Amino acid sequence: MNKADSPANATSIDFDLLIVGGGMVGASLAVALQNSTLRIGLVEAQSLHSNSQPSFDDRGIALSFGSQRIFQSMGLWPEIAPYATAIKHIHISDRGRFGVTRLSADKERVPALGQVMTARELGRTLNQRLQTLSRLSLFCPAKVTALQAHTDHVEVRLDNGDSIRSRLLVAADGRDSTIRQLLDLGAWQQEYQQTAVTANITTDKPHQGWAYERFTDTGPMALLPMSDNRSSLVWTVRSGDEQDLLALTDKDFLDLLQQRFGYRAGRFTRVGQRHSHPLVLMQSDMPVQQRVVFIGNAAHSLHPIAGQGFNLGLRDVAVLADCLADAGADCGRMDVLQRYQNWRQKDQDQVVHATDKLVRLFSNDIGLLGQLRGAGLALLDTLPPAKRLLAERSMGLGDRQPRLGRGISL
Ligand SMILES: Cc1cc2nc3c(=O)[nH]c(=O)nc-3n(C[C@H](O)[C@H](O)[C@H](O)COP(=O)(O)OP(=O)(O)OC[C@H]3O[C@@H](n4cnc5c(N)ncnc54)[C@H](O)[C@@H]3O)c2cc1C
């Protein structure tokens, strides 16, 4: 028998489940499984107390209605709610064209179309909960630097020299996943040559829960309602052009934003720190491997045009937690991982491809396409069933839901 296939002695296995990456997705998985009997370890490269963890910066995260329900089932919503601002209405428009679509929570008969908070606030809440979980072993700050996958366990090496053995490894280590590189796996990538500039903006009139998605000839802009009458801006520009936006004085930045966005949200009066994020679409070729599964941005990283990246990753978390909770003693068996992937594949493919199509449709200003786009938005506004479908999708509802998505705790 090859050494890589020799069975490990049960007592030499440290964990049933080792999560690599404690960003929003990996941390959410640890919290989702807080009541399970699984022995869980989590390795995270950044200190939990760091203020400069890039995954937990000031970008606004729009949580779908479905994501809110998952956090409610995990018992975490009461801690998130004080930071969250409800999206009551969504206004989608195309700069310089006539088409507009509006969605409203009242019409969809839900309390909110989504909830917005900064990644920093969500990260802080998750990290506080992680530190209360007595069954969770945290390796932090520490990085995985080597990995061997065997038939019945994985063995990882950390940068501090420690070795850990686990029945299953969940790679939640982001778009440039070290685990994917260590396993020499491929991924489908689309370079958009676009960069998102993010900042929190204050307006002179109350946002009243309005979110805006505005397509312009230089790329889409989104404004999400947040606490203290701030709105979270995502302004997509051609890569390279972000340097000009970052270099502008606050006043010049606000003037240009006003000019590009118009006055629908009021007059822009203040801008917080600006950050830039290069945008790439990535989908891992092999999200399930022997004893390894990829979730969140490590499995699929999206353009933020529709604010779906974390929502999709949280649905990975809810389904994986459901499968693992039912798996029995060895949660890393291939049949368990295959059940997970069969359940997730359709949603992942649909969201990845729909996001890609949306980026291409709205980044392309060829005359006829632009007119069809405007007409499409205007038509959509008059078709309640189509709008309902759009609202359902953006609320993260629709497919077969795992227990956490149905309000049932694990
Ligand atoms: C501008 C912008 C706006 C967005 N807006 C929204 C939105 O409104 N709604 C939405 O749903 N999504 C949104 N997203 C997407 C969302 O931010 C991501 O989907 C989400 O942050 C992914 O989280 P993750 O935990 O999978 O990955 P990451 O946040 O990348 O976390 C990976 C973690 O793994 C750790 N790590 C990496 N390598 C190692 C290693 N070798 N060992 C140990 N640890 C390691 C890192 O330190 C990090 O903490 C937005 C994204 C951008 C860029």
The ligand as an SDF file (V2000), in Angstrom:
LIG
                    3D

 53 58  0  0  0  0  0  0  0  0999 V2000
  -16.6410   45.7960   -3.5870 C   0  0  0  0  0  0  0  0  0  0  0  0
  -17.3340   44.5400   -3.1440 C   0  0  0  0  0  0  0  0  0  0  0  0
  -18.6520   44.5910   -2.7040 C   0  0  0  0  0  0  0  0  0  0  0  0
  -19.3030   43.4260   -2.3250 C   0  0  0  0  0  0  0  0  0  0  0  0
  -20.6170   43.4950   -1.9400 N   0  0  0  0  0  0  0  0  0  0  0  0
  -21.2730   42.3620   -1.6170 C   0  0  0  0  0  0  0  0  0  0  0  0
  -22.6630   42.4120   -1.2290 C   0  0  0  0  0  0  0  0  0  0  0  0
  -23.2770   43.4700   -1.1530 O   0  0  0  0  0  0  0  0  0  0  0  0
  -23.2940   41.2330   -0.9250 N   0  0  0  0  0  0  0  0  0  0  0  0
  -22.6500   40.0360   -0.9980 C   0  0  0  0  0  0  0  0  0  0  0  0
  -23.2710   39.0030   -0.7340 O   0  0  0  0  0  0  0  0  0  0  0  0
  -21.3300   39.9730   -1.3450 N   0  0  0  0  0  0  0  0  0  0  0  0
  -20.6480   41.0860   -1.6500 C   0  0  0  0  0  0  0  0  0  0  0  0
  -19.3130   41.0220   -1.9900 N   0  0  0  0  0  0  0  0  0  0  0  0
  -18.6400   39.7020   -1.9880 C   0  0  0  0  0  0  0  0  0  0  0  0
  -18.1220   39.3300   -0.6100 C   0  0  0  0  0  0  0  0  0  0  0  0
  -17.3230   40.3700   -0.0810 O   0  0  0  0  0  0  0  0  0  0  0  0
  -17.3160   38.0380   -0.6950 C   0  0  0  0  0  0  0  0  0  0  0  0
  -18.0840   37.0790   -1.3600 O   0  0  0  0  0  0  0  0  0  0  0  0
  -16.9370   37.4900    0.6620 C   0  0  0  0  0  0  0  0  0  0  0  0
  -16.2020   38.4390    1.3690 O   0  0  0  0  0  0  0  0  0  0  0  0
  -16.1210   36.2040    0.5070 C   0  0  0  0  0  0  0  0  0  0  0  0
  -15.7790   35.7230    1.7730 O   0  0  0  0  0  0  0  0  0  0  0  0
  -14.8430   34.4320    1.9340 P   0  0  0  0  0  0  0  0  0  0  0  0
  -14.8150   34.1860    3.4160 O   0  0  0  0  0  0  0  0  0  0  0  0
  -15.2730   33.3410    1.0360 O   0  0  0  0  0  0  0  0  0  0  0  0
  -13.4210   34.8730    1.3920 O   0  0  0  0  0  0  0  0  0  0  0  0
  -12.3310   35.9780    1.9740 P   0  0  0  0  0  0  0  0  0  0  0  0
  -13.0960   37.1270    2.4780 O   0  0  0  0  0  0  0  0  0  0  0  0
  -11.3860   36.1460    0.8810 O   0  0  0  0  0  0  0  0  0  0  0  0
  -11.7120   35.2030    3.1970 O   0  0  0  0  0  0  0  0  0  0  0  0
  -10.6700   34.2620    3.0660 C   0  0  0  0  0  0  0  0  0  0  0  0
   -9.9670   34.1250    4.4150 C   0  0  0  0  0  0  0  0  0  0  0  0
   -8.9920   33.0860    4.3150 O   0  0  0  0  0  0  0  0  0  0  0  0
   -7.7960   33.5130    4.9660 C   0  0  0  0  0  0  0  0  0  0  0  0
   -6.6830   32.7630    4.3520 N   0  0  0  0  0  0  0  0  0  0  0  0
   -6.2230   32.8830    3.0750 C   0  0  0  0  0  0  0  0  0  0  0  0
   -5.2070   32.0270    2.8570 N   0  0  0  0  0  0  0  0  0  0  0  0
   -5.0210   31.3550    4.0240 C   0  0  0  0  0  0  0  0  0  0  0  0
   -4.1130   30.3370    4.4410 C   0  0  0  0  0  0  0  0  0  0  0  0
   -3.1920   29.8310    3.6050 N   0  0  0  0  0  0  0  0  0  0  0  0
   -4.1980   29.8750    5.7070 N   0  0  0  0  0  0  0  0  0  0  0  0
   -5.1140   30.3760    6.5610 C   0  0  0  0  0  0  0  0  0  0  0  0
   -6.0000   31.3380    6.2130 N   0  0  0  0  0  0  0  0  0  0  0  0
   -5.9590   31.8170    4.9690 C   0  0  0  0  0  0  0  0  0  0  0  0
   -7.7540   35.0290    4.7400 C   0  0  0  0  0  0  0  0  0  0  0  0
   -6.9720   35.6730    5.7110 O   0  0  0  0  0  0  0  0  0  0  0  0
   -9.2370   35.4030    4.8360 C   0  0  0  0  0  0  0  0  0  0  0  0
   -9.6220   35.7390    6.1430 O   0  0  0  0  0  0  0  0  0  0  0  0
  -18.6240   42.1790   -2.3600 C   0  0  0  0  0  0  0  0  0  0  0  0
  -17.2900   42.1320   -2.7730 C   0  0  0  0  0  0  0  0  0  0  0  0
  -16.6500   43.3000   -3.1650 C   0  0  0  0  0  0  0  0  0  0  0  0
  -15.2130   43.2120   -3.6170 C   0  0  0  0  0  0  0  0  0  0  0  0
  1  2  1  0
  2  3  1  0
  2 52  2  0
  3  4  2  0
  4  5  1  0
  4 50  1  0
  5  6  2  0
  6  7  1  0
  6 13  1  0
  7  8  2  0
  7  9  1  0
  9 10  1  0
 10 11  2  0
 10 12  1  0
 12 13  2  0
 13 14  1  0
 14 15  1  0
 14 50  1  0
 15 16  1  0
 16 17  1  0
 16 18  1  0
 18 19  1  0
 18 20  1  0
 20 21  1  0
 20 22  1  0
 22 23  1  0
 23 24  1  0
 24 25  2  0
 24 26  1  0
 24 27  1  0
 27 28  1  0
 28 29  2  0
 28 30  1  0
 28 31  1  0
 31 32  1  0
 32 33  1  0
 33 34  1  0
 33 48  1  0
 34 35  1  0
 35 36  1  0
 35 46  1  0
 36 37  1  0
 36 45  1  0
 37 38  2  0
 38 39  1  0
 39 40  1  0
 39 45  2  0
 40 41  1  0
 40 42  2  0
 42 43  1  0
 43 44  2  0
 44 45  1  0
 46 47  1  0
 46 48  1  0
 48 49  1  0
 50 51  2  0
 51 52  1  0
 52 53  1  0
M  END
$$$$
